[in-house]
Amino acid sequence: MKIAIIGAGCAGLTTARHLRDFGHDVTVFEKVHDVGGVWSTTRLYPGVSTQNGKDTYHLSDFPMPKHYPEWPSGQQVQAYLNTYADQFGLKPLIRLSTPVTHAAQGADGRWTVTFQPAGQAEQTDSFDFLTICNGIFSAPAIPDFAGAEAFKSAGGTICHSSEFLDLEQARGKHVVVIGYGKSSCDVAVGLVDSAASMTVVARELIWKMPKKLAGVLNYKYLFLTRMGEALFPYIRLQGVEKFLHGAGRPVRNSMLGSVQSVITKQLKLKQRGALPRGSFERIARSTVSLVTDGFFDLVEKGRITIKRDTAIDQLVVEGGRRFALLKTGEKIPADIVICGTGWRQEVPFLDAALQARIMDDRGNFRLYRCILPTGVRNLAFNGYNSSFFSPLSAEMGALWIAAHLGGALDLPSERAQLEATDARLRWMEDRTEGKHARGTNIIPFSMHQVDELLEDMGLSIGPMQRFMEWQMPVKPGAYARVARDLHRRLDSAEGKPAMA
């Protein structure tokens, strides 16, 4: 089958590799000049690094280099993915600097993909199947600030955190960072030595997780295990989870309360005026944000100022100087406004009619298992499932798609798929208070989703491995067998020699 893949990030690369290895003719379209997706050099803002340690953030049979630090930098992750593409012979399949401008499906179910290589006219090609891997971080979301045009005309800068790549541009400038997620805090720390002043404006403070609780226990032993996932109620409760959210709920509440207490003291949140409203349990409503190294020390020293529970009302220019006027009425110097305000999940290359078929009436992506747009032929998504273990989740998604194309999935009826998808979206929206990234955010339930994909494929990592993951962080290497097992199944069905 001739397959087009849009995007050469983690999801696009692993999808290309596995679909190629299952005998498909694969072409990958990537709009920028290098691979990596969110880790492309076009997005590596100062201070960016992984949330996970390198032992949990990698593809199953390709660990990160031993010389990498525990939390690799963005530059190191990009180099890792570039090496992955070289190691598995993917570079000839990838068309870099080649954005897809349109993808249309004909009556026969085939796709006509229109793309434009750098410096050339648009071209088209036909494909049997389309896989969209452009990621849930596809388009920067920047607020519309009142006074923005006058601010920029007076020499001010407004950009997304992913777009501010050169710290020298902040030299001697008053910098205002919008947001309180990891990217916002990373940027604030990364630029503080260059900036004349650094202010973080946060509509709401969220709970932060130290890399090491009490300076000793790596957070992965708390939240990158199946037990850590089970502390938060999934849409369906099974086994130990029923106990933790039933008769054992006091035990579970005590565990989370203890973590909250330790973090509050460790980070001196009360003294620093940075104690979030609500309980620590809310950390799981959308994402777990790690503490950026040095952030709170810089707050305590007065080098980073937090303006909490407010937002920019408008940007103003007075006497040749630029300011941000906050909704509290306070006016702060602002030469550069950097927005760590998230992303929009978009597929602008699809016709509006098709977009309407793959989304619900609230704009959520209506994807079964976060992959399959039920009722639309020859189309799949991968990487539309924000995860603690993004590389592993993307790889399992790629194998699920391979199994789907090979007729090896045991799926319910289309009606049952839609009912399950809609129920999940309603639950996600309620659970996250609307912060579910149009239905693409599965955190903190990464392994639940992996389990569902494995169940559909009729594959398993075995009860002993699952048991170990209740106590210890998930190791992607344990899932390398899934590809081998799927090859054996499909090769056997086709009468081919089984994969070694």
URJODA-V112565 format. One record per residue. RES is the residue in one letter. PHI is phi in whole degrees, 0 to 359 (* if undefined). Layout:
# URJODA-V112565
res=RES phi=PHI
res=RES phi=PHI
This chain:
# URJODA-V112565
res=M phi=*
res=K phi=269
res=I phi=235
res=A phi=258
res=I phi=237
res=I phi=258
res=G phi=112
res=A phi=241
res=G phi=275
res=C phi=302
res=A phi=294
res=G phi=296
res=L phi=293
res=T phi=289
res=T phi=294
res=A phi=300
res=R phi=298
res=H phi=287
res=L phi=294
res=R phi=298
res=D phi=292
res=F phi=269
res=G phi=96
res=H phi=272
res=D phi=268
res=V phi=247
res=T phi=231
res=V phi=250
res=F phi=252
res=E phi=232
res=K phi=284
res=V phi=256
res=H phi=275
res=D phi=217
res=V phi=275
res=G phi=130
res=G phi=63
res=V phi=296
res=W phi=262
res=S phi=301
res=T phi=297
res=T phi=284
res=R phi=234
res=L phi=275
res=Y phi=287
res=P phi=303
res=G phi=89
res=V phi=291
res=S phi=207
res=T phi=285
res=Q phi=276
res=N phi=267
res=G phi=289
res=K phi=296
res=D phi=283
res=T phi=245
res=Y phi=244
res=H phi=197
res=L phi=283
res=S phi=302
res=D phi=250
res=F phi=215
res=P phi=293
res=M phi=289
res=P phi=304
res=K phi=297
res=H phi=280
res=Y phi=294
res=P phi=291
res=E phi=300
res=W phi=248
res=P phi=296
res=S phi=285
res=G phi=300
res=Q phi=297
res=Q phi=289
res=V phi=294
res=Q phi=298
res=A phi=297
res=Y phi=299
res=L phi=291
res=N phi=296
res=T phi=293
res=Y phi=301
res=A phi=297
res=D phi=291
res=Q phi=302
res=F phi=254
res=G phi=64
res=L phi=269
res=K phi=304
res=P phi=296
res=L phi=272
res=I phi=256
res=R phi=256
res=L phi=283
res=S phi=51
res=T phi=225
res=P phi=289
res=V phi=274
res=T phi=264
res=H phi=198
res=A phi=224
res=A phi=237
res=Q phi=258
res=G phi=275
res=A phi=297
res=D phi=276
res=G phi=90
res=R phi=280
res=W phi=248
res=T phi=256
res=V phi=255
res=T phi=256
res=F phi=220
res=Q phi=223
res=P phi=300
res=A phi=305
res=G phi=76
res=Q phi=235
res=A phi=284
res=E phi=299
res=Q phi=228
res=T phi=228
res=D phi=209
res=S phi=251
res=F phi=221
res=D phi=280
res=F phi=212
res=L phi=235
res=T phi=241
res=I phi=263
res=C phi=233
res=N phi=281
res=G phi=86
res=I phi=277
res=F phi=253
res=S phi=273
res=A phi=219
res=P phi=301
res=A phi=260
res=I phi=241
res=P phi=299
res=D phi=270
res=F phi=275
res=A phi=298
res=G phi=84
res=A phi=297
res=E phi=294
res=A phi=295
res=F phi=299
res=K phi=289
res=S phi=296
res=A phi=272
res=G phi=98
res=G phi=284
res=T phi=240
res=I phi=233
res=C phi=206
res=H phi=276
res=S phi=301
res=S phi=288
res=E phi=259
res=F phi=264
res=L phi=255
res=D phi=243
res=L phi=296
res=E phi=295
res=Q phi=292
res=A phi=264
res=R phi=301
res=G phi=73
res=K phi=257
res=H phi=274
res=V phi=252
res=V phi=241
res=V phi=253
res=I phi=262
res=G phi=111
res=Y phi=225
res=G phi=284
res=K phi=298
res=S phi=296
res=S phi=297
res=C phi=290
res=D phi=301
res=V phi=296
res=A phi=301
res=V phi=291
res=G phi=295
res=L phi=255
res=V phi=299
res=D phi=286
res=S phi=269
res=A phi=283
res=A phi=289
res=S phi=208
res=M phi=225
res=T phi=236
res=V phi=254
res=V phi=254
res=A phi=235
res=R phi=296
res=E phi=208
res=L phi=277
res=I phi=253
res=W phi=290
res=K phi=249
res=M phi=251
res=P phi=295
res=K phi=299
res=K phi=229
res=L phi=289
res=A phi=59
res=G phi=76
res=V phi=234
res=L phi=272
res=N phi=301
res=Y phi=299
res=K phi=297
res=Y phi=286
res=L phi=262
res=F phi=242
res=L phi=256
res=T phi=238
res=R phi=291
res=M phi=295
res=G phi=300
res=E phi=293
res=A phi=289
res=L phi=292
res=F phi=246
res=P phi=288
res=Y phi=278
res=I phi=298
res=R phi=233
res=L phi=263
res=Q phi=224
res=G phi=54
res=V phi=301
res=E phi=298
res=K phi=299
res=F phi=292
res=L phi=297
res=H phi=249
res=G phi=232
res=A phi=298
res=G phi=267
res=R phi=300
res=P phi=302
res=V phi=294
res=R phi=298
res=N phi=297
res=S phi=295
res=M phi=297
res=L phi=293
res=G phi=296
res=S phi=294
res=V phi=297
res=Q phi=301
res=S phi=296
res=V phi=297
res=I phi=296
res=T phi=302
res=K phi=286
res=Q phi=299
res=L phi=268
res=K phi=53
res=L phi=295
res=K phi=292
res=Q phi=296
res=R phi=269
res=G phi=66
res=A phi=238
res=L phi=280
res=P phi=293
res=R phi=280
res=G phi=83
res=S phi=275
res=F phi=301
res=E phi=304
res=R phi=291
res=I phi=300
res=A phi=266
res=R phi=288
res=S phi=219
res=T phi=200
res=V phi=263
res=S phi=258
res=L phi=283
res=V phi=291
res=T phi=286
res=D phi=307
res=G phi=85
res=F phi=301
res=F phi=288
res=D phi=297
res=L phi=291
res=V phi=296
res=E phi=297
res=K phi=280
res=G phi=82
res=R phi=277
res=I phi=239
res=T phi=252
res=I phi=259
res=K phi=253
res=R phi=264
res=D phi=56
res=T phi=206
res=A phi=207
res=I phi=285
res=D phi=275
res=Q phi=196
res=L phi=257
res=V phi=227
res=V phi=237
res=E phi=224
res=G phi=59
res=G phi=81
res=R phi=253
res=R phi=251
res=F phi=220
res=A phi=248
res=L phi=266
res=L phi=275
res=K phi=294
res=T phi=282
res=G phi=96
res=E phi=284
res=K phi=244
res=I phi=236
res=P phi=301
res=A phi=206
res=D phi=265
res=I phi=230
res=V phi=247
res=I phi=251
res=C phi=258
res=G phi=267
res=T phi=253
res=G phi=87
res=W phi=223
res=R phi=254
res=Q phi=271
res=E phi=226
res=V phi=229
res=P phi=294
res=F phi=277
res=L phi=263
res=D phi=300
res=A phi=302
res=A phi=296
res=L phi=288
res=Q phi=301
res=A phi=297
res=R phi=284
res=I phi=259
res=M phi=234
res=D phi=271
res=D phi=287
res=R phi=254
res=G phi=84
res=N phi=279
res=F phi=289
res=R phi=264
res=L phi=243
res=Y phi=291
res=R phi=60
res=C phi=64
res=I phi=229
res=L phi=257
res=P phi=281
res=T phi=307
res=G phi=90
res=V phi=252
res=R phi=288
res=N phi=57
res=L phi=218
res=A phi=214
res=F phi=242
res=N phi=219
res=G phi=89
res=Y phi=268
res=N phi=209
res=S phi=310
res=S phi=217
res=F phi=298
res=F phi=244
res=S phi=305
res=P phi=300
res=L phi=295
res=S phi=299
res=A phi=295
res=E phi=293
res=M phi=294
res=G phi=296
res=A phi=297
res=L phi=290
res=W phi=299
res=I phi=295
res=A phi=299
res=A phi=294
res=H phi=300
res=L phi=293
res=G phi=271
res=G phi=69
res=A phi=252
res=L phi=259
res=D phi=258
res=L phi=254
res=P phi=288
res=S phi=296
res=E phi=299
res=R phi=298
res=A phi=293
res=Q phi=299
res=L phi=296
res=E phi=297
res=A phi=293
res=T phi=295
res=D phi=294
res=A phi=296
res=R phi=295
res=L phi=296
res=R phi=297
res=W phi=295
res=M phi=298
res=E phi=297
res=D phi=289
res=R phi=297
res=T phi=263
res=E phi=56
res=G phi=86
res=K phi=262
res=H phi=248
res=A phi=51
res=R phi=57
res=G phi=88
res=T phi=254
res=N phi=260
res=I phi=250
res=I phi=299
res=P phi=262
res=F phi=258
res=S phi=299
res=M phi=285
res=H phi=301
res=Q phi=292
res=V phi=301
res=D phi=300
res=E phi=295
res=L phi=294
res=L phi=296
res=E phi=298
res=D phi=300
res=M phi=278
res=G phi=71
res=L phi=240
res=S phi=207
res=I phi=267
res=G phi=95
res=P phi=296
res=M phi=294
res=Q phi=295
res=R phi=299
res=F phi=298
res=M phi=298
res=E phi=287
res=W phi=288
res=Q phi=253
res=M phi=236
res=P phi=303
res=V phi=295
res=K phi=250
res=P phi=304
res=G phi=302
res=A phi=292
res=Y phi=258
res=A phi=297
res=R phi=293
res=V phi=299
res=A phi=298
res=R phi=296
res=D phi=294
res=L phi=291
res=H phi=299
res=R phi=300
res=R phi=294
res=L phi=289
res=D phi=295
res=S phi=295
res=A phi=295
res=E phi=263
res=G phi=78
res=K phi=271
res=P phi=299
res=A phi=293
res=M phi=291
res=A phi=291
